[in-house]
């Protein structure tokens, strides 16, 4: 090789080397840009992830509040239903008792009436008759007591008047 070819070859090598260096440098920059994109995506992902976590916590809190409100409303509804049911049951019991007492009173009156009629047919004195007899008996007792009570004695004509002594 001649000196001129060697110089040309040296200069060609340096161009080739420069082109390779330039291509390597460009490729390196592309890789760095890709890493930058990946880093930005990771940063953005972390930020997005953080925002999503914050949003999820807010949704969870609202959900808990809503659930708590719903639960309170449901418990209040159950209590109202329970109270209304208990009131209805008590009213029904009261009506049943009242109806039973009325029925019992009517049954007793009917039985008393029938019994009195049967006894009357048999010749057994009724309540009114017994009350009349009791009144008359009380009057007789009062007269007897009046007769038995000692009081100033009235003299009869057959009794002698004691003589007065002076």
Contact map, one row per residue, 1 for C-alpha under 8 A:
1110110000000000000000000000000000000000000000000000000000000000000000000000000000000000000000000000000000000000000000000000000000000000000000000000000000000000000000
1111110000000000000000000000000000000000000000000000000000000000000000000000000000000000000000000000000000000000000000000000000000000000000000000000000000000000000000
1111111000000000000000000000000000000000000000000000000000000000000000000000000000000000000000000000000000000000000000000000000000000000000000000000000000000000000000
0111111100000000000000000000000000000000000000000000000000000000000000000000000000000000000000000000000000000000000000000000000000000000000000000000000000000000000000
1111111110000000000000000000000000000000000000000000000000000000000000000000000000000000000000000000000000000000000000000000000000000000000000000000000000000000000000
1111111111000000000000000000000000000000000000000000000000000000000000000000000000000000000000000000000000000000000000000000000000000000000000000000000000000000000000
0011111111100000000000000000000000000000000000000000000000000000000000000000000000000000000000000000000000000000000000000000000000000000000000000000000000000000000000
0001111111110000000000000000000000000000000000000000000000000000000000000000000000000000000000000000000000000000000000000000000000000000000000000000000000000000000000
0000111111111000000000000000000000000000000000000000000000000000000000000000000000000000000000000000000000000000000000000000000000000000000000000000000000000000000000
0000011111111100000000000000000000000000000000000000000000000000000000000000000000000000000000000000000000000000000000000000000000000000000000000000000000000000000000
0000001111111110000000000000000000000000000000000000000000000000000000000000000000000000000000000000000000000000000000000000000000000000000000000000000000000000000000
0000000111111111000000000000000000000000000000000000000000000000000000000000000000000000000000000000000000000000000000000000000000000000000000000000000000000000000000
0000000011111111100000000000000000000000000000000000000000000000000000000000000000000000000000000000000000000000000000000000000000000000000000000000000000000000000000
0000000001111111110000000000000000000000000000000000000000000000000000000000000000000000000000000000000000000000000000000000000000000000000000000000000000000000000000
0000000000111111111000000000000000000000000000000000000000000000000000000000000000000000000000000000000000000000000000000000000000000000000000000000000000000000000000
0000000000011111111100000000000000000000000000000000000000000000000000000000000000000000000000000000000000000000000000000000000000000000000000000000000000000000000000
0000000000001111111110000000000000000000000000000000000000000000000000000000000000000000000000000000000000000000000000000000000000000000000000000000000000000000000000
0000000000000111111111000000000000000000000000000000000000000000000000000000000000000000000000000000000000000000000000000000000000000000000000000000000000000000000000
0000000000000011111111100000000000000000000000000000000000000000000000000000000000000000000000000000000000000000000000000000000000000000000000000000000000000000000000
0000000000000001111111110000000000000000000000000000000000000000000000000000000000000000000000000000000000000000000000000000000000000000000000000000000000000000000000
0000000000000000111111111000000000000000000000000000000000000000000000000000000000000000000000000000000000000000000000000000000000000000000000000000000000000000000000
0000000000000000011111111100000000000000000000000000000000000000000000000000000000000000000000000000000000000000000000000000000000000000000000000000000000000000000000
0000000000000000001111111110000000000000000000000000000000000000000000000000000000000000000000000000000000000000000000000000000000000000000000000000000000000000000000
0000000000000000000111111111000000000000000000000000000000000000000000000000000000000000000000000000000000000000000000000000000000000000000000000000000000000000000000
0000000000000000000011111111100000000000000000000000000000000000000000000000000000000000000000000000000000000000000000000000000000000000000000000000000000000000000000
0000000000000000000001111111110000000000000000000000000000000000000000000000000000000000000000000000000000000000000000000000000000000000000000000000000000000000000000
0000000000000000000000111111111000000000000000000000000000000000000000000000000000000000000000000000000000000000000000000000000000000000000000000000000000000000000000
0000000000000000000000011111111100000000000000000000000000000000000000000000000000000000000000000000000000000000000000000000000000000000000000000000000000000000000000
0000000000000000000000001111111110000000000000000000000000000000000000000000000000000000000000000000000000000000000000000000000000000000000000000000000000000000000000
0000000000000000000000000111111111000000000000000000000000000000000000000000000000000000000000000000000000000000000000000000000000000000000000000000000000000000000000
0000000000000000000000000011111111100000000000000000000000000000000000000000000000000000000000000000000000000000000000000000000000000000000000000000000000000000000000
0000000000000000000000000001111111110000000000000000000000000000000000000000000000000000000000000000000000000000000000000000000000000000000000000000000000000000000000
0000000000000000000000000000111111111000000000000000000000000000000000000000000000000000000000000000000000000000000000000000000000000000000000000000000000000000000000
0000000000000000000000000000011111111100000000000000000000000000000000000000000000000000000000000000000000000000000000000000000000000000000000000000000000000000000000
0000000000000000000000000000001111111110000000000000000000000000000000000000000000000000000000000000000000000000000000000000000000000000000000000000000000000000000000
0000000000000000000000000000000111111111000000000000000000000000000000000000000000000000000000000000000000000000000000000000000000000000000000000000000000000000000000
0000000000000000000000000000000011111111100000000000000000000000000000000000000000000000000000000000000000000000000000000000000000000000000000000000000000000000000000
0000000000000000000000000000000001111111110000000000000000000000000000000000000000000000000000000000000000000000000000000000000000000000000000000000000000000000000000
0000000000000000000000000000000000111111111000000000000000000000000000000000000000000000000000000000000000000000000000000000000000000000000000000000000000000000000000
0000000000000000000000000000000000011111111100000000000000000000000000000000000000000000000000000000000000000000000000000000000000000000000000000000000000000000000000
0000000000000000000000000000000000001111111110000000000000000000000000000000000000000000000000000000000000000000000000000000000000000000000000000000000000000000000000
0000000000000000000000000000000000000111111111000000000000000000000000000000000000000000000000000000000000000000000000000000000000000000000000000000000000000000000000
0000000000000000000000000000000000000011111111100000000000000000000000000000000000000000000000000000000000000000000000000000000000000000000000000000000000000000000000
0000000000000000000000000000000000000001111111110000000000000000000000000000000000000000000000000000000000000000000000000000000000000000000000000000000000000000000000
0000000000000000000000000000000000000000111111111000000000000000000000000000000000000000000000000000000000000000000000000000000000000000000000000000000000000000000000
0000000000000000000000000000000000000000011111111100000000000000000000000000000000000000000000000000000000000000000000000000000000000000000000000000000000000000000000
0000000000000000000000000000000000000000001111111110000000000000000000000000000000000000000000000000000000000000000000000000000000000000000000000000000000000000000000
0000000000000000000000000000000000000000000111111111000000000000000000000000000000000000000000000000000000000000000000000000000000000000000000000000000000000000000000
0000000000000000000000000000000000000000000011111111100000000000000000000000000000000000000000000000000000000000000000000000000000000000000000000000000000000000000000
0000000000000000000000000000000000000000000001111111110000000000000000000000000000000000000000000000000000000000000000000000000000000000000000000000000000000000000000
0000000000000000000000000000000000000000000000111111111000000000000000000000000000000000000000000000000000000000000000000000000000000000000000000000000000000000000000
0000000000000000000000000000000000000000000000011111111100000000000000000000000000000000000000000000000000000000000000000000000000000000000000000000000000000000000000
0000000000000000000000000000000000000000000000001111111110000000000000000000000000000000000000000000000000000000000000000000000000000000000000000000000000000000000000
0000000000000000000000000000000000000000000000000111111111000000000000000000000000000000000000000000000000000000000000000000000000000000000000000000000000000000000000
0000000000000000000000000000000000000000000000000011111111100000000000000000000000000000000000000000000000000000000000000000000000000000000000000000000000000000000000
0000000000000000000000000000000000000000000000000001111111110000000000000000000000000000000000000000000000000000000000000000000000000000000000000000000000000000000000
0000000000000000000000000000000000000000000000000000111111111000000000000000000000000000000000000000000000000000000000000000000000000000000000000000000000000000000000
0000000000000000000000000000000000000000000000000000011111111100000000000000000000000000000000000000000000000000000000000000000000000000000000000000000000000000000000
0000000000000000000000000000000000000000000000000000001111111110000000000000000000000000000000000000000000000000000000000000000000000000000000000000000000000000000000
0000000000000000000000000000000000000000000000000000000111111111000000000000000000000000000000000000000000000000000000000000000000000000000000000000000000000000000000
0000000000000000000000000000000000000000000000000000000011111111100000000000000000000000000000000000000000000000000000000000000000000000000000000000000000000000000000
0000000000000000000000000000000000000000000000000000000001111111110000000000000000000000000000000000000000000000000000000000000000000000000000000000000000000000000000
0000000000000000000000000000000000000000000000000000000000111111111000000000000000000000000000000000000000000000000000000000000000000000000000000000000000000000000000
0000000000000000000000000000000000000000000000000000000000011111111100000000000000000000000000000000000000000000000000000000000000000000000000000000000000000000000000
0000000000000000000000000000000000000000000000000000000000001111111110000000000000000000000000000000000000000000000000000000000000000000000000000000000000000000000000
0000000000000000000000000000000000000000000000000000000000000111111111000000000000000000000000000000000000000000000000000000000000000000000000000000000000000000000000
0000000000000000000000000000000000000000000000000000000000000011111111100000000000000000000000000000000000000000000000000000000000000000000000000000000000000000000000
0000000000000000000000000000000000000000000000000000000000000001111111110000000000000000000000000000000000000000000000000000000000000000000000000000000000000000000000
0000000000000000000000000000000000000000000000000000000000000000111111111000000000000000000000000000000000000000000000000000000000000000000000000000000000000000000000
0000000000000000000000000000000000000000000000000000000000000000011111111100000000000000000000000000000000000000000000000000000000000000000000000000000000000000000000
0000000000000000000000000000000000000000000000000000000000000000001111111110000000000000000000000000000000000000000000000000000000000000000000000000000000000000000000
0000000000000000000000000000000000000000000000000000000000000000000111111111000000000000000000000000000000000000000000000000000000000000000000000000000000000000000000
0000000000000000000000000000000000000000000000000000000000000000000011111111100000000000000000000000000000000000000000000000000000000000000000000000000000000000000000
0000000000000000000000000000000000000000000000000000000000000000000001111111110000000000000000000000000000000000000000000000000000000000000000000000000000000000000000
0000000000000000000000000000000000000000000000000000000000000000000000111111111000000000000000000000000000000000000000000000000000000000000000000000000000000000000000
0000000000000000000000000000000000000000000000000000000000000000000000011111111100000000000000000000000000000000000000000000000000000000000000000000000000000000000000
0000000000000000000000000000000000000000000000000000000000000000000000001111111110000000000000000000000000000000000000000000000000000000000000000000000000000000000000
0000000000000000000000000000000000000000000000000000000000000000000000000111111111000000000000000000000000000000000000000000000000000000000000000000000000000000000000
0000000000000000000000000000000000000000000000000000000000000000000000000011111111100000000000000000000000000000000000000000000000000000000000000000000000000000000000
0000000000000000000000000000000000000000000000000000000000000000000000000001111111110000000000000000000000000000000000000000000000000000000000000000000000000000000000
0000000000000000000000000000000000000000000000000000000000000000000000000000111111111000000000000000000000000000000000000000000000000000000000000000000000000000000000
0000000000000000000000000000000000000000000000000000000000000000000000000000011111111100000000000000000000000000000000000000000000000000000000000000000000000000000000
0000000000000000000000000000000000000000000000000000000000000000000000000000001111111110000000000000000000000000000000000000000000000000000000000000000000000000000000
0000000000000000000000000000000000000000000000000000000000000000000000000000000111111111000000000000000000000000000000000000000000000000000000000000000000000000000000
0000000000000000000000000000000000000000000000000000000000000000000000000000000011111111100000000000000000000000000000000000000000000000000000000000000000000000000000
0000000000000000000000000000000000000000000000000000000000000000000000000000000001111111110000000000000000000000000000000000000000000000000000000000000000000000000000
0000000000000000000000000000000000000000000000000000000000000000000000000000000000111111111000000000000000000000000000000000000000000000000000000000000000000000000000
0000000000000000000000000000000000000000000000000000000000000000000000000000000000011111111100000000000000000000000000000000000000000000000000000000000000000000000000
0000000000000000000000000000000000000000000000000000000000000000000000000000000000001111111110000000000000000000000000000000000000000000000000000000000000000000000000
0000000000000000000000000000000000000000000000000000000000000000000000000000000000000111111111000000000000000000000000000000000000000000000000000000000000000000000000
0000000000000000000000000000000000000000000000000000000000000000000000000000000000000011111111100000000000000000000000000000000000000000000000000000000000000000000000
0000000000000000000000000000000000000000000000000000000000000000000000000000000000000001111111110000000000000000000000000000000000000000000000000000000000000000000000
0000000000000000000000000000000000000000000000000000000000000000000000000000000000000000111111111000000000000000000000000000000000000000000000000000000000000000000000
0000000000000000000000000000000000000000000000000000000000000000000000000000000000000000011111111100000000000000000000000000000000000000000000000000000000000000000000
0000000000000000000000000000000000000000000000000000000000000000000000000000000000000000001111111110000000000000000000000000000000000000000000000000000000000000000000
0000000000000000000000000000000000000000000000000000000000000000000000000000000000000000000111111111000000000000000000000000000000000000000000000000000000000000000000
0000000000000000000000000000000000000000000000000000000000000000000000000000000000000000000011111111100000000000000000000000000000000000000000000000000000000000000000
0000000000000000000000000000000000000000000000000000000000000000000000000000000000000000000001111111110000000000000000000000000000000000000000000000000000000000000000
0000000000000000000000000000000000000000000000000000000000000000000000000000000000000000000000111111111000000000000000000000000000000000000000000000000000000000000000
0000000000000000000000000000000000000000000000000000000000000000000000000000000000000000000000011111111100000000000000000000000000000000000000000000000000000000000000
0000000000000000000000000000000000000000000000000000000000000000000000000000000000000000000000001111111110000000000000000000000000000000000000000000000000000000000000
0000000000000000000000000000000000000000000000000000000000000000000000000000000000000000000000000111111111000000000000000000000000000000000000000000000000000000000000
0000000000000000000000000000000000000000000000000000000000000000000000000000000000000000000000000011111111100000000000000000000000000000000000000000000000000000000000
0000000000000000000000000000000000000000000000000000000000000000000000000000000000000000000000000001111111110000000000000000000000000000000000000000000000000000000000
0000000000000000000000000000000000000000000000000000000000000000000000000000000000000000000000000000111111111000000000000000000000000000000000000000000000000000000000
0000000000000000000000000000000000000000000000000000000000000000000000000000000000000000000000000000011111111100000000000000000000000000000000000000000000000000000000
0000000000000000000000000000000000000000000000000000000000000000000000000000000000000000000000000000001111111110000000000000000000000000000000000000000000000000000000
0000000000000000000000000000000000000000000000000000000000000000000000000000000000000000000000000000000111111111000000000000000000000000000000000000000000000000000000
0000000000000000000000000000000000000000000000000000000000000000000000000000000000000000000000000000000011111111100000000000000000000000000000000000000000000000000000
0000000000000000000000000000000000000000000000000000000000000000000000000000000000000000000000000000000001111111110000000000000000000000000000000000000000000000000000
0000000000000000000000000000000000000000000000000000000000000000000000000000000000000000000000000000000000111111111000000000000000000000000000000000000000000000000000
0000000000000000000000000000000000000000000000000000000000000000000000000000000000000000000000000000000000011111111100000000000000000000000000000000000000000000000000
0000000000000000000000000000000000000000000000000000000000000000000000000000000000000000000000000000000000001111111110000000000000000000000000000000000000000000000000
0000000000000000000000000000000000000000000000000000000000000000000000000000000000000000000000000000000000000111111111000000000000000000000000000000000000000000000000
0000000000000000000000000000000000000000000000000000000000000000000000000000000000000000000000000000000000000011111111100000000000000000000000000000000000000000000000
0000000000000000000000000000000000000000000000000000000000000000000000000000000000000000000000000000000000000001111111110000010000000000000000000000000000000000000000
0000000000000000000000000000000000000000000000000000000000000000000000000000000000000000000000000000000000000000111111111000000000000000000000000000000000000000000000
0000000000000000000000000000000000000000000000000000000000000000000000000000000000000000000000000000000000000000011111111100000000000000000000000000000000000000000000
0000000000000000000000000000000000000000000000000000000000000000000000000000000000000000000000000000000000000000001111111111110000000000000000000000000000000000000000
0000000000000000000000000000000000000000000000000000000000000000000000000000000000000000000000000000000000000000000111111111110000000000000000000000000000000000000000
0000000000000000000000000000000000000000000000000000000000000000000000000000000000000000000000000000000000000000000011111111000000000000000000000000000000000000000000
0000000000000000000000000000000000000000000000000000000000000000000000000000000000000000000000000000000000000000000001111111000000000000000000000000000000000000000000
0000000000000000000000000000000000000000000000000000000000000000000000000000000000000000000000000000000000000000000000111111100000000000000000000000000000000000000000
0000000000000000000000000000000000000000000000000000000000000000000000000000000000000000000000000000000000000000000000111111110000000000000000000000000000000000000000
0000000000000000000000000000000000000000000000000000000000000000000000000000000000000000000000000000000000000000000000110011111011000000000000000000000000000000000000
0000000000000000000000000000000000000000000000000000000000000000000000000000000000000000000000000000000000000000000100110001111111000000000000000000000000000000000000
0000000000000000000000000000000000000000000000000000000000000000000000000000000000000000000000000000000000000000000000000000111111100000000000000000000000000000000000
0000000000000000000000000000000000000000000000000000000000000000000000000000000000000000000000000000000000000000000000000000011111110000000000000000000000000000000000
0000000000000000000000000000000000000000000000000000000000000000000000000000000000000000000000000000000000000000000000000000111111111000000000000000000000000000000000
0000000000000000000000000000000000000000000000000000000000000000000000000000000000000000000000000000000000000000000000000000111111111100000000000000000000000000000000
0000000000000000000000000000000000000000000000000000000000000000000000000000000000000000000000000000000000000000000000000000001111111110000000000000000000000000000000
0000000000000000000000000000000000000000000000000000000000000000000000000000000000000000000000000000000000000000000000000000000111111111000000000000000000000000000000
0000000000000000000000000000000000000000000000000000000000000000000000000000000000000000000000000000000000000000000000000000000011111111100000000000000000000000000000
0000000000000000000000000000000000000000000000000000000000000000000000000000000000000000000000000000000000000000000000000000000001111111110000000000000000000000000000
0000000000000000000000000000000000000000000000000000000000000000000000000000000000000000000000000000000000000000000000000000000000111111111000000000000000000000000000
0000000000000000000000000000000000000000000000000000000000000000000000000000000000000000000000000000000000000000000000000000000000011111111100000000000000000000000000
0000000000000000000000000000000000000000000000000000000000000000000000000000000000000000000000000000000000000000000000000000000000001111111110000000000000000000000000
0000000000000000000000000000000000000000000000000000000000000000000000000000000000000000000000000000000000000000000000000000000000000111111111000000000000000000000000
0000000000000000000000000000000000000000000000000000000000000000000000000000000000000000000000000000000000000000000000000000000000000011111111100000000000000000000000
0000000000000000000000000000000000000000000000000000000000000000000000000000000000000000000000000000000000000000000000000000000000000001111111110000000000000000000000
0000000000000000000000000000000000000000000000000000000000000000000000000000000000000000000000000000000000000000000000000000000000000000111111111000000000000000000000
0000000000000000000000000000000000000000000000000000000000000000000000000000000000000000000000000000000000000000000000000000000000000000011111111100000000000000000000
0000000000000000000000000000000000000000000000000000000000000000000000000000000000000000000000000000000000000000000000000000000000000000001111111110000000000000000000
0000000000000000000000000000000000000000000000000000000000000000000000000000000000000000000000000000000000000000000000000000000000000000000111111111000000000000000000
0000000000000000000000000000000000000000000000000000000000000000000000000000000000000000000000000000000000000000000000000000000000000000000011111111100000000000000000
0000000000000000000000000000000000000000000000000000000000000000000000000000000000000000000000000000000000000000000000000000000000000000000001111111100000000000000000
0000000000000000000000000000000000000000000000000000000000000000000000000000000000000000000000000000000000000000000000000000000000000000000000111111110000000000000000
0000000000000000000000000000000000000000000000000000000000000000000000000000000000000000000000000000000000000000000000000000000000000000000000011111110000000000000000
0000000000000000000000000000000000000000000000000000000000000000000000000000000000000000000000000000000000000000000000000000000000000000000000001111111000000000000000
0000000000000000000000000000000000000000000000000000000000000000000000000000000000000000000000000000000000000000000000000000000000000000000000000011111110000000000000
0000000000000000000000000000000000000000000000000000000000000000000000000000000000000000000000000000000000000000000000000000000000000000000000000000111110000000000000
0000000000000000000000000000000000000000000000000000000000000000000000000000000000000000000000000000000000000000000000000000000000000000000000000000011111000000000000
0000000000000000000000000000000000000000000000000000000000000000000000000000000000000000000000000000000000000000000000000000000000000000000000000000011111100000000000
0000000000000000000000000000000000000000000000000000000000000000000000000000000000000000000000000000000000000000000000000000000000000000000000000000000111110000000000
0000000000000000000000000000000000000000000000000000000000000000000000000000000000000000000000000000000000000000000000000000000000000000000000000000000011111010000000
0000000000000000000000000000000000000000000000000000000000000000000000000000000000000000000000000000000000000000000000000000000000000000000000000000000001111110000000
0000000000000000000000000000000000000000000000000000000000000000000000000000000000000000000000000000000000000000000000000000000000000000000000000000000000111111000000
0000000000000000000000000000000000000000000000000000000000000000000000000000000000000000000000000000000000000000000000000000000000000000000000000000000000011111000000
0000000000000000000000000000000000000000000000000000000000000000000000000000000000000000000000000000000000000000000000000000000000000000000000000000000000111111100000
0000000000000000000000000000000000000000000000000000000000000000000000000000000000000000000000000000000000000000000000000000000000000000000000000000000000001111110000
0000000000000000000000000000000000000000000000000000000000000000000000000000000000000000000000000000000000000000000000000000000000000000000000000000000000000011111000
0000000000000000000000000000000000000000000000000000000000000000000000000000000000000000000000000000000000000000000000000000000000000000000000000000000000000001111100
0000000000000000000000000000000000000000000000000000000000000000000000000000000000000000000000000000000000000000000000000000000000000000000000000000000000000000111110
0000000000000000000000000000000000000000000000000000000000000000000000000000000000000000000000000000000000000000000000000000000000000000000000000000000000000000011111
0000000000000000000000000000000000000000000000000000000000000000000000000000000000000000000000000000000000000000000000000000000000000000000000000000000000000000001111
0000000000000000000000000000000000000000000000000000000000000000000000000000000000000000000000000000000000000000000000000000000000000000000000000000000000000000000111
